[in-house]
Amino acid sequence: MSDQPAATNIVWHTHSVTRSDRERRFGPRGATLWFTGLSGSGKSTIANAVDAALWARGVRSYVLDGDNIRHGLNRDLGFSPEDRAENIRRIGEVAKLFTDAGIVNLTAFISPYRRDRDAARALQQPGDFIEIYVDCPLAVCEQRDVKGLYARARAGQIPEFTGISAPYEPPLRPEIVLRTAESSVEECVARVLTYLESNGYLDPPA
């Protein structure tokens, strides 16, 4: 797919209110926390828990969840490699807009291919994209299987299912690794918040 828009006669418009203006008024800088991992690894659970912790501190944040996005923005996409790439391309562009608006956005997508995650990172300025690998063994994810998806995939009822009939490529150099088979949700949230505080994204609690 070309990087150039299909439409012609379009011009990029510069905003009167800049990202810096928004961050000076509303506080912590915008950023994208990109949670990636197998289905059942804990991406959505941890992303929502981090969102709640940020909300409690008065930080503007928002969760972009894979299933929710497929109910609306990406409802026309399936799970072929091509559709997966387009799914991540679109959400990468949305995440960029949230970051530019000074909002900490948390994306919870399997996003199985490194090239797609790298492309989402490349859309943003250095430091704006924080890749969080939610590392959980396949066997543990299958044991959880709260949606019954692994059982259906094993039975051949769901084609192109990541970890079973489609690959997952773990990040090579993620900013954060969360091992959810060994750590509680609370411990994972604390690790994310500590990273944000230590790297200037979030002020330490008073």
Long-range contacts (C-beta under 8 A, 24 or more apart in sequence): 1-85, 1-86, 1-89, 19-100, 19-101, 19-102, 22-101, 22-102, 23-102, 26-60, 26-102, 27-58, 27-59, 27-60, 27-203, 28-59, 28-104, 28-201, 28-202, 28-203, 29-102, 29-200, 29-201, 30-98, 30-99, 30-100, 30-101, 30-102, 30-103, 30-104, 30-105, 30-128, 31-99, 31-104, 31-105, 31-127, 31-128, 31-129, 31-130, 31-196, 31-201, 32-95, 32-96, 32-98, 32-99, 32-105, 32-106, 32-107, 32-120, 32-124, 32-128, 32-129, 32-130, 33-104, 33-105, 33-106, 33-107, 33-130, 33-132, 33-192, 34-95, 34-107, 34-109, 34-111, 34-117, 34-120, 34-121, 34-129, 34-130, 34-131, 34-132, 35-106, 35-107, 35-108, 35-109, 35-132, 35-134, 36-109, 36-110, 36-111, 36-112, 36-117, 36-131, 36-132, 36-133, 36-134, 36-171, 36-174, 37-110, 37-133, 37-134, 37-135, 37-136, 38-110, 38-134, 38-136, 38-138, 38-141, 38-162, 38-163, 38-168, 39-110, 39-141, 39-147, 39-149, 39-150, 39-161, 39-162, 39-163, 40-136, 40-140, 40-141, 40-142, 40-144, 40-145, 40-146, 40-147, 40-149, 40-150, 41-134, 41-135, 41-136, 41-141, 41-180, 42-134, 42-136, 42-178, 42-180, 42-185, 42-188, 43-108, 43-109, 43-110, 43-134, 44-108, 45-185, 46-134, 46-178, 46-180, 46-185, 46-188, 46-189, 46-192, 47-106, 47-107, 47-108, 48-106, 49-185, 49-186, 49-188, 49-189, 50-106, 50-189, 50-192, 50-193, 51-106, 53-189, 53-193, 54-104, 54-202, 57-202, 57-205, 59-104, 59-202, 60-102, 60-103, 60-104, 61-103, 61-104, 61-105, 61-106, 62-98, 62-103, 62-104, 62-105, 62-106, 63-105, 63-106, 63-107, 63-108, 64-91, 64-94, 64-95, 64-98, 64-105, 64-106, 64-107, 64-108, 64-109, 65-107, 65-108, 66-107, 66-108, 66-109, 66-110, 69-109, 78-160, 79-159, 79-160, 79-161, 79-166, 80-160, 81-113, 81-160, 81-166, 84-111, 84-112, 84-113, 84-116, 85-113, 85-115, 85-116, 88-113, 88-116, 88-117, 88-119, 88-120, 89-116, 89-119, 89-120, 91-120, 92-116, 92-119, 92-120, 92-123, 93-123, 95-120, 95-123, 95-124, 95-129, 96-123, 96-124, 99-124, 99-128, 104-201, 110-162, 110-168, 112-162, 112-166, 112-167, 112-168, 112-169, 113-167, 113-169, 114-169, 114-171, 114-172, 117-171, 130-175, 130-176, 130-195, 130-201, 131-171, 131-173, 131-174, 131-175, 131-176, 132-174, 132-175, 132-176, 132-177, 132-178, 132-192, 133-170, 133-171, 133-174, 133-176, 133-177, 133-178, 134-178, 134-180, 135-170, 135-177, 135-178, 135-179, 135-180, 136-179, 136-180, 136-181, 137-181, 138-163, 140-180, 140-181
